[in-house]
Amino acid sequence: MKKKHKVTILPFDTIIEVQPRTNLLDAINAANLPLTAVCGGEGTCGECVVQITSGRYHSKPSAALSDEIVSEGYALACQTFVEDDLTVVLPRFEELSIRSVVDHEFFDERRDLISGIYEVDPPVQKIDLQVEAPSLEDNYSDLKRIERALGKSWPSGNISCEYSVLKKMAYAVRKDHGKISIVLARLGGSRFIIDIFPQSEKKSVCGLACDIGTSTVALHLVDLSTGKFLGTASSYNQQMKCGEDIISRINYSQKPGRLEELHDLIIGTINLLIKKASESAGVPPADIYYAAISGNTTMIHLFLNLNPNYIREEPYVPTINQPPVVRSQDLGLDLNPEARVSCTPAVGSYVGGDITSGLLCTPILLDTEKVFLFLDAGTNGELVVGNKEWLMTCACSAGPAFEGSGIKCGMPASEGAIETIKIDDKGRFGYEVINNAKPKGLCGSGLVDLLAELFVHGFVDRNGKFIERTARNKIVQTENGEGLLIVEGPKSFWGNDIVITEKDIANLIRTKGAIYSACSMLLKSAGLKFHEIDSVYIAGGFGQHLDIENSVRIGLLPDIERAKFSYLGNSSLLGAYLMLLTDKNHSIVNKIADQTTYIELNTEPRYMNEFTGALFLPHTEMDLFPSVKKVFDRIR
Ligand code: FES
């Protein structure tokens, strides 16, 4: 029998052994990894493109990829055969760039305008101590003398010490004649010494802020002594191969062994990102002592290996809303084994810690007079309305369209994504691409622009169907039916046309309709009209350049004063960062979670009517969008 070849598939770090000459698409499918193959392996759709970074392979020539791309190792998996050990990258799932915030400007500018506290007093920190040498007269134990030294600068109280620390204590205390550093964790009213070392071992003490999204996972590595960002990394959530939304993940988790599989996949995703961020920052993962994790309730259940089943069944009750602090070694995270891991609390089954932490980045808790609306338009849309005195929330299943999933040429907001689009009076398309790269596809903000521009320039009607008279010169045939050509193949990175199909548009209209109708229902429940909202904060994975005007034109956002809108980016991650900096933010999010009233849309009969009404551009009732009506009347 011939020697098998090892195929390593990134970014999932999955290794599969296959017979020589195995078709690469079959190998990827056998590894149970997600790779779209719309033409069924005919070599015509270009959807199964991969990049092969090492090893020998044979690829049949294909018109779906340009020579330039092929010379960089890109190949169609369905037309490629394994001849060696290979390393294969699935480009759709490769590292995303975090474009929402990469430095402190966000908080420096808003210090007094956010509900969270922006100060560096982390609950896990390094403390340098001088421990007195023992003598016959002072023969207290090492631990007692450490407690005494600590008591000189820190308030007294019970301190526990991990067994792993006790094992190193005698050496650490004597190595530098009593000059030691301890890592002290002060969480939930308890104090623990979680590490000890002689001061001559110059170790940094770092933290990890992490947002676990249903589709993407992003993290910041932070120096806990200064609060500075040291590194960032993000990628698709590897659980995507088990279902794109939370309900399909919950369903998947119900077969034997599947809960553990989902848990391992999210831990694997985070460990990969820890490796990337720590390598780029030159920080060993063992120096990471604290992690603040934010995510929706289902993601947190899967992260903690808790059964999420009852989240989806009436009366929609999770196992826990305010998870306890756990140790990294109990979860399998590649941090210091004694690192503490703290999750942001949830309001309920469908409004999770991603929302409570996101609210830290808004002024919602600073005012009793004004009314704020917070909207997180991820795979699940979550909304909060209120102020310091009252908060109401609800959630809807929006789908991942604005994150680039389920759209033929959709992609996340990373290099090569078209993020803004304009159509001029002559019907010509102009666009901007992230990092000025050759265009690969459309991210959320590009899709919002595209839909709005197609609508106001008469390429699509209010149902989202192509208007023959205007669109006919741009219509091309795709495997998914007719598509409207945005970028011709030779001008795109992949060498394929970038198009939008009617199916894509229907998907986008459903997503925006779900979000708008949930907003509308929430406000009705609070007895408010849209114009009574003073400020709207938008979070989500659209990309940096979400155009508010265009969001209103398609009926995603209400037609109110544009100055009331602000786009926050990934506020769940930003909130997790604030949680790392001081435990005071934990008290604030706990209060938010306790005080927020949750409205269940699943059992609200009026929601379906609202949703149906929102399945048009911009809405069935044009009068709800007077500024869009004006434009529409002028151009038609
Ligand atoms: S599945 Fe390979 S090109 Fe379509």
Residues whose N, C-alpha, C, O or C-beta is under 5 A from the ligand:
A	BS01	FES	T36 A37 V38 C39 G40 G41 E42 G43 T44 C45 G46 E47 C48 L76 C78
